[in-house]
């Protein structure tokens, strides 16, 4: 997880709860096959799991992706939903 990922996420959530910009938050997590997990990766992955748990506890939604193509497709779908709702 990036150095500022948690800080940025907390700031955006606070702003959303205060009805400030942004109006929408898209959160995606890349799935990682077990055979690709190293000991060093586990430390960072624990932080990712904690963030996912926080999102679940706040009744927000996140999506999973495994390839860049699936990320783009899911993001396109979410953006379409936002624009459809705003009409």
N, C-alpha and C positions, 0 to 999 in steps of 0.2 A: 504494500500500500504506500502511495506517495507521501512525502513528508507533510504536505498540507491537506491531504485528502480529508482527514477527520475534521480539521478546523474549518475547511470550506463547507463540508456537509453540515456541520453544526450551525454555521452562520446562515446558510440557505434555509435550513429548517426553522430557525428562529424567525427569519424574515417571512417565511410562509405563514407561520403561526400568527404573526403580527399583521397579516394581510398586506405585506409590502411586496415589492418585486423581488424575486421572480414569481410569476403566477403558477408555474409548474416546475416540477423537479423530476428528471428522468434518472433512475439509478439502475445500472446494469452491472452484473458481476460475471466475470469469465469463469466458466467451469474448467477445472483442471483435472485431467485424468490422474488417478492415484499413482501410476507408474512414473509420472513426471514430478512428483513431490519429493524435494530433497530436505535434509535437516534444516538448512538455512531458510528454505521456503516456508517451513512450518511456523517459524516465529512470525513472519509477516502474515501468513494465512490466518493465524489466531486473531490478529487485529481485524482482518477482513470479516471473520466469523462474528466477532463482537459487534462490528458495524451492522452486519446483516441482522443480528439479534435486536439491536437498537431500532432498526427500521421496522422490524416485525412488531416489536412492543409498542411502537408509536402508530400502529395500524396503517402504515404506509406500504406502498407496493414497490418491489424491485423485480427485475427480470434477469434471467440467466441467458448467457450466450456461449457458444463454443467456437464459433469462427467469426471473422470480420463480416462475412456476408450475412450471417444470421443476426449480428448486431445491427447492421445497416437496415435490414428488413424490419426488425422489431422497432427500431427507432423511427423509421418511416411510418409504421403502423401507429405508434404512439402520437406522433406529430399529426397524422391524419385525424385521430380521435380528438385531439385538442382543437383543431380547426373546425371540425364538424360540430363540436359542442359550443364553440364561440359564435356560430352563425345564428 
